[in-house]
Amino acid sequence: LAEEIKAGNHMAVISGFHDATGSVTKNAELAKQRAIGARDLLMAAGVASNKITLQKPESTTGGGDASQARRVEIALK
């Protein structure tokens, strides 16, 4: 992924997600920290910070496994 971003005209858009159980504030902070961790890994792999955008943490809706709701998604734009 890092090589693709560095080689092309792509931007990485990173979104952290959390489930709807528990404290919204704490969950949003955890989602933000997961996204920051993904950003830091890309930067450690040589991706320039101006090629990375962090999105506001998002809550997943509906049922399902909380471990799947607590995730990071990286989109290339």
C-alpha positions as CSV (number, residue, x, y, z in Angstrom):
1,L,0.0,0.0,0.0
2,A,2.8,2.4,0.9
3,E,4.6,1.7,-2.3
4,E,1.4,2.4,-4.3
5,I,0.9,5.7,-2.6
6,K,4.5,6.8,-3.1
7,A,4.6,5.7,-6.7
8,G,1.3,7.2,-7.9
9,N,-0.8,10.3,-7.6
10,H,-2.8,8.7,-4.7
11,M,-3.8,10.1,-1.4
12,A,-4.5,7.8,1.5
13,V,-7.8,8.6,3.3
14,I,-7.8,6.8,6.7
15,S,-11.1,6.2,8.6
16,G,-11.3,4.8,12.1
17,F,-14.5,3.0,13.1
18,H,-16.0,2.0,16.4
19,D,-19.1,0.2,17.6
20,A,-22.1,1.8,19.3
21,T,-21.7,0.1,22.7
22,G,-20.2,1.9,25.7
23,S,-19.0,5.5,25.9
24,V,-19.2,7.3,22.6
25,T,-16.4,9.6,23.6
26,K,-14.0,6.8,24.6
27,N,-14.9,4.8,21.5
28,A,-14.3,7.8,19.2
29,E,-10.9,8.3,20.8
30,L,-10.0,4.7,20.3
31,A,-11.1,4.8,16.7
32,K,-9.0,8.0,16.3
33,Q,-6.0,6.3,17.8
34,R,-6.4,3.3,15.5
35,A,-6.4,5.7,12.5
36,I,-3.3,7.5,13.8
37,G,-1.6,4.2,14.2
38,A,-2.3,3.3,10.6
39,R,-1.0,6.8,9.5
40,D,2.2,6.3,11.5
41,L,2.8,2.9,9.9
42,L,2.4,4.5,6.4
43,M,4.8,7.3,7.4
44,A,7.3,4.9,8.7
45,A,7.2,3.2,5.3
46,G,8.1,6.4,3.7
47,V,4.7,8.0,2.7
48,A,4.8,11.8,3.1
49,S,2.4,13.2,5.6
50,N,0.8,15.4,2.9
51,K,-0.3,12.2,1.1
52,I,-2.4,11.1,4.1
53,T,-5.7,12.4,5.4
54,L,-7.4,11.3,8.6
55,Q,-11.2,11.3,8.6
56,K,-13.4,11.9,11.7
57,P,-14.0,8.7,13.6
58,E,-17.2,6.9,12.6
59,S,-19.6,4.7,14.4
60,T,-20.9,1.6,12.8
61,T,-24.6,1.0,13.0
62,G,-26.7,-2.2,13.3
63,G,-25.8,-5.5,14.9
64,G,-22.8,-7.6,14.3
65,D,-19.5,-8.5,15.8
66,A,-17.9,-5.6,17.7
67,S,-14.4,-6.7,16.6
68,Q,-15.4,-6.0,13.0
69,A,-16.9,-2.7,13.9
70,R,-13.6,-1.6,15.5
71,R,-11.5,-1.2,12.5
72,V,-9.5,1.1,10.2
73,E,-10.2,1.5,6.5
74,I,-7.7,3.1,4.1
75,A,-9.0,4.3,0.8
76,L,-6.9,5.5,-2.1
77,K,-8.2,8.7,-3.7
